[in-house]
Amino acid sequence: MTKILIVYDSLRGGTKRIADLVAQMLTDSRHQVAVSKPAKVTAADLEAADFLMLGGPTYHKDLIGPMKTFLFKVADAKLEGKPGAAFSSFGWSGESLGILEDTMKNLFKMNLVVDGLKLKQTPVMAKVKAAVEPFVKQIDAAL
Ligand SMILES: Cc1cc2nc3c(=O)[nH]c(=O)nc-3n(C[C@H](O)[C@H](O)[C@H](O)COP(=O)(O)O)c2cc1C
């Protein structure tokens, strides 16, 4: 059983929907999953996870403040080689996924085992499921 930590933030619910669904699917696959907002998470929490996921939406072509603050706070976490993946909700340009993945790869030296999920905002849950399912299947296969 893999210990998975999902750290995300969301202003209008899109990224939260992804995080909740990913957590539910990975729990159904019998992994131990914790989901947390960034303010509560420490470097030690990240280090204790077997698999780390970061999620955040794009606003004004950027990551939102709480996720940026969090990345500064945990900048010295020892995450080299730790497997992980990122996800984001976006409207039209979606820069946040690249920012998260760049940070995971270049600052933390993590091993991103799948391409991140970048999902265009939608209120239709079936569309969220259709995007999240293959993403989680890929992750599950890599664990
Ligand atoms: C003020 C504002 C600025 C936004 N800026 C961008 C942007 O620069 N690029 C983009 O792709 N989406 C942008 N969006 C759309 C959001 O990324 C989209 O609504 C996303 O689903 C929000 O995720 P959340 O519900 O997890 O907060 C913006 C939305 C608002 C309200």
PDBQT file of the ligand as one rigid body, heavy atoms in Angstrom, charges set to zero:
ROOT
HETATM    1  C1  LIG A 201      -9.736  36.501 -12.524  1.00  0.00    +0.000 C 
HETATM    2  C2  LIG A 201      -9.452  35.223 -13.262  1.00  0.00    +0.000 A 
HETATM    3  C3  LIG A 201      -8.262  35.075 -13.943  1.00  0.00    +0.000 A 
HETATM    4  C4  LIG A 201      -7.989  33.884 -14.652  1.00  0.00    +0.000 A 
HETATM    5  N1  LIG A 201      -6.817  33.786 -15.339  1.00  0.00    +0.000 NA
HETATM    6  C5  LIG A 201      -6.596  32.660 -16.083  1.00  0.00    +0.000 A 
HETATM    7  C6  LIG A 201      -5.416  32.568 -16.875  1.00  0.00    +0.000 A 
HETATM    8  O1  LIG A 201      -4.557  33.450 -16.916  1.00  0.00    +0.000 OA
HETATM    9  N2  LIG A 201      -5.257  31.433 -17.595  1.00  0.00    +0.000 N 
HETATM   10  C7  LIG A 201      -6.152  30.406 -17.583  1.00  0.00    +0.000 A 
HETATM   11  O2  LIG A 201      -5.930  29.373 -18.218  1.00  0.00    +0.000 OA
HETATM   12  N3  LIG A 201      -7.273  30.470 -16.843  1.00  0.00    +0.000 NA
HETATM   13  C8  LIG A 201      -7.521  31.569 -16.094  1.00  0.00    +0.000 A 
HETATM   14  N4  LIG A 201      -8.658  31.665 -15.333  1.00  0.00    +0.000 N 
HETATM   15  C9  LIG A 201      -9.611  30.526 -15.325  1.00  0.00    +0.000 C 
HETATM   16  C10 LIG A 201      -9.332  29.574 -14.156  1.00  0.00    +0.000 C 
HETATM   17  O3  LIG A 201      -8.062  28.976 -14.296  1.00  0.00    +0.000 OA
HETATM   18  C11 LIG A 201     -10.404  28.482 -14.164  1.00  0.00    +0.000 C 
HETATM   19  O4  LIG A 201     -11.632  29.054 -13.805  1.00  0.00    +0.000 OA
HETATM   20  C12 LIG A 201     -10.065  27.331 -13.248  1.00  0.00    +0.000 C 
HETATM   21  O5  LIG A 201     -11.009  26.305 -13.442  1.00  0.00    +0.000 OA
HETATM   22  C13 LIG A 201     -10.065  27.774 -11.813  1.00  0.00    +0.000 C 
HETATM   23  O6  LIG A 201      -9.685  26.697 -10.999  1.00  0.00    +0.000 OA
HETATM   24  P1  LIG A 201     -10.258  26.559  -9.519  1.00  0.00    +0.000 P 
HETATM   25  O7  LIG A 201     -11.759  26.374  -9.682  1.00  0.00    +0.000 OA
HETATM   26  O8  LIG A 201      -9.605  25.345  -8.969  1.00  0.00    +0.000 OA
HETATM   27  O9  LIG A 201      -9.924  27.795  -8.778  1.00  0.00    +0.000 OA
HETATM   28  C14 LIG A 201      -8.940  32.831 -14.640  1.00  0.00    +0.000 A 
HETATM   29  C15 LIG A 201     -10.145  32.990 -13.930  1.00  0.00    +0.000 A 
HETATM   30  C16 LIG A 201     -10.402  34.167 -13.246  1.00  0.00    +0.000 A 
HETATM   31  C17 LIG A 201     -11.706  34.301 -12.506  1.00  0.00    +0.000 C 
ENDROOT
TORSDOF 0
